[in-house]
C-alpha cells in the first residue's frame, strides 16, 4: 500500500504543469517584522527575506517541517537518514557534486534533524553565481533527490558511527533515557537519531515515501539572510522553487497527546567512567504557550553560572562540579531538563536531594525581582546577538518555524521582557513538582498533584497582528579584501609597548569585537609553572578589584557582552564582543580583570573541582586518550618544562598543588602590557580608545621579561600505539607529523592546498571520500595542517572516528590513501576546487569581526600586516599541480608519522573469541 502511494506521489510531481514564476510569489499581508518579510509561492512554499548589507556573505536556509515527531512505529531515525541522503545527489547533481561544489565555493554548510524540523543551510561569499547555484541546488533536491538503495547502504555505517559517537557521551545518553521514560506515547520520547534496529533495517520504499510526503514546497520555509538584492532574489526563487508543482497529497495528521504524568518516574544508566551525572526532567507546555517565556526565565534563574540557584546550592557547597538547566522550545508540550555533573568523590544522593529541593520548593524560597531581571537581561542579550548575526539569525528563525511560526522568535523576546515575578513563581509551582518529574524513585501518594497542560495555542491568531520592534539599522557594505582591510586599519604602539589595531566599520547590530593578548615569561622563568599560568588566566573573571565572580557575570550581562578567557602556556587571550556604547565600560572592566584579580580561595576550590572533573571525564574518552598520547609520544622535554606533556595523574597533581599565594605571585611577576596586543573591529569611537587604553595599561609592565617559548623542529621516528577505552562504542584515530617548515616557506601554500585536498575541506576530500563516502566507516574524518609563523616546525594531523571493529579497515584505508596521494599526486581538477574553496573560506573568515580581531592580534605579535594575506592569496592563485605534488612528497614523510588508535578493542576481541 505504501509503495503504491509513493508511486502516485511521484507521478503527480512529474505530470503537474509548472507555475509561471511571476505569478507564483506574493507578499503575505501583515507578515513583516523588524526587517523580515514573508512571501508565499503558489505551490505553498513560504519565503522569508532578511537583507543585511553589513556582512558580505549570504545564508540560504531551508527548514522542512519534519523531524522525529512525524516518524511512525518502526521508522525512528527516518528523518535523520534523509538528512544524510540529501547530500548524495540527484540526476541533475550526481554523486558527490553537491559537497564538491560546497568545497570549491568555500561554503559553510550543515544539515540537522530535531524533533519538529529538519534544517539545511549554506553560508557563502555574497554574489549572484553562488546564490543562483545554491537556490537551484536546494530547489532540485527538494523533490528530485535520489534516495537510492545504494546510497542508503553506503551511508548506513556512517550513521551507525554517528550513533556510536553519541554513545560515548554520558549526558546525551542519560537525556535519551530520561525522555524515553518521561514520554510514554509521544515521539518526543524517541531520539532523533533513531533506534539502531529501525535505522539498520529501514525499507527503502518507506524512506522514499517519507521523503515524497514531507519534502515538498508546502511543508518548507526558505530563508535568505545577509547580503543580497531582495527583488532579484525573489525572481531567482520564482524561477527555481516556483517551478515545483504544488503537491496533491494531504499531509498526515498527528494527534498523539502525552497523558498528564501521574507520579515520579526513575531511570538509571550504568557506564564505565569516573564522573557522575544526576538530572531531573519536568513536562512543560509548548513553546507558543503564554507560560513558556516565564519557564525560560525560571530555567535561567536555576541554571546560570555563577548566579543561578543550582550553582549556589550545589557547586558552591561542593556537592557538584557543574550544573545546567534548559527549557526546550518544542511544537507540542515538551520539557525542562536539569543536570548536575559530579566528580567521583562527591555524593550523588546529596546532590540529587539538593537539586530537587531547589527546583521543587520555590514556595519556601520565592522568586525575587533581582533574579527575574538578571535572567531577562541574559536571555534578551542572547536573542539580540542572534539577530545581529545573519547566519545565526536564519538558524534562530528556523527553530521558531519548527514550533509554529517564525514570528514567535520575536514574540518570545517580547514575552521574556514582560515576564513578572508572579509569572515565574506561578510556572515554578505549577510544573516543578514530584508527580511531574522523571528522576529518582516512585513515590505513591493518596492525592496526586498533577500538572495539566493548557489548551493548544491558536498560533495564527496569536501572531496575526504582531508587529514587533523597529528593525535594526543597516550596516555598511564592507569589502573584505586584504588591501581594503589594511587601508582602513589603524595600527599604533603605546609607550608601554602595547600594540593596538583598530578597524571601524558599521554593522547591523552596532557591535564591536575585540581580542587582547597578554604574553608571559620565557622558557626559563615559566619552568614548573605551566598549570599555574593556566590557572591564573582561568581565575581572572572569578574576582577582581571590588567585584566578585557574580558581580563580574552581572556586569557583563548589563554591558551586553560576551567575554571569553583562554589560557595557554606563555600567553592569555581575552576575546569579547559588545555594543558600541558599552565598549568604554567594558575596557574598564577588562582592565580590572587583568590588572587587579583577587583570586578568592573559594573560587579557586571551585575551579579545581571543575578542572578535576573534566580530567576524570576526558581520561575515559577515546578522543582525549589519543590526544594525550600523541602529545606525549617521544616528547623530548623534561618534567617541569612548559613544553612537557603531562600524564593524567600529573595534571591532577599539578592542579591540586596550586595555592592562592602561588597565583598572586605569578600574576605580580608575569602580567603586564609591555608585550600585549589589543585589536578592535566594528562600530566604536576610535578617538576615545587610545587615550583610555593608555590610562588603563600605559605604565603596566611585567617584572619577568617576555620571550616566546621556542619549539624547534626535531626528527620524530614513526610510531603506532593502540590504547584501550573500555565500554566506548566509538573509537578515535589521531596521527601527527612534524615538518621542518615555516609559514612563509615557498612550500607552505602548496602544502595548505594539498592538505585541503587530503582532508581539511570537510566532506569533499580524499579522506572523507574514502572513509565516509566509499567505505562508510567514519562519520567524521579529515586532516589539518598548522603552518608555524615563528619557526620552521609545522604540524600535520589526521583524525577519524570509527567503530572499534573497523580498526583493520581504517588502518588499510589510511595507508592506501596516503600512499596513493604521494605516488599519483593531486589532479588539476582537485587543485582548482581547493584553490577556490581555500580563498573563499579565508574571505568568509575576514567577514567575521571576532575572527578578524583575532587575526589582527596574531599579526601584531608576529610583526605582519594584511599584506602577508594578500601575498598568500596570490601564491594560492599561482600554485601549480607540480608544486603541490613536490611539496607533499618532500614533507609528508610517512616514516616519521606517529599514529594513535584509542577504543574498546578488547571487547571486539572478546566477541570474536566467543564466536570461535
LINPEHU-V117780 format. One line per field, one symbol per residue. phi: phi as a letter, one per 20 degrees, with the letter a starting at -180 (. if undefined). A space follows every 50 residues. Layout:
BEGIN
phi: ???
END
This chain:
BEGIN
phi: .ffffffgffffffefffefffdecbfegmecclndcdccefeofecddc fbffdfcccdcdddebbffeeegndfnfffffgfffeenbgecfleffff fgffemeebacbccfdbcccbcdbfgrfffffffffffffffccfflegf ffffegffffffgffffedgffffffffffffdfcfffedfffnfgffff dgeffffffffffdebffdccdcccneaegfffffffffefffefffefd ffedcfcffffdrfdcbccdbfqdecccbbdcfcffffffefgfffffff ffefddefffffedffemebebcbbbeeecfdgdbdcdccddefeeefff fffffffffdcfffcgfdffffffffffffgfffffffdgffffffffff gfeqafffgfffgffffefdgfffgfffffdebffdddrmefdfbfcgdd deeffgeefgffdgdfdmefffffeeedeefgfffffeeddbcfffofec cccebfcfdldcdbcdddeclbfefegmcffffffgffegedqbleeegf ffffffffelcdccdddcfcaccddbbbegfdfgffffffgffeecfdlf gffffffffffffffffffdegffgffffffeflfeefgoffefeefgff ffffffefcfffffffffedeadfcdcccccpeaeffeffffffffcgde cffefdbgffcffbfdffbbcddecgmdfddcdbccbecfbdfdfgeffg ffffffffaeenfdbfffgefdfeemdbfcbrbbddefedbfbebdccba dafgfegfffgfffffffffgffemedgfffgfffffffffffgffeegf fffffgffffffnccfgffffffffgfefdgffffffffedeeffdfdcc ccreffffffffffff
END
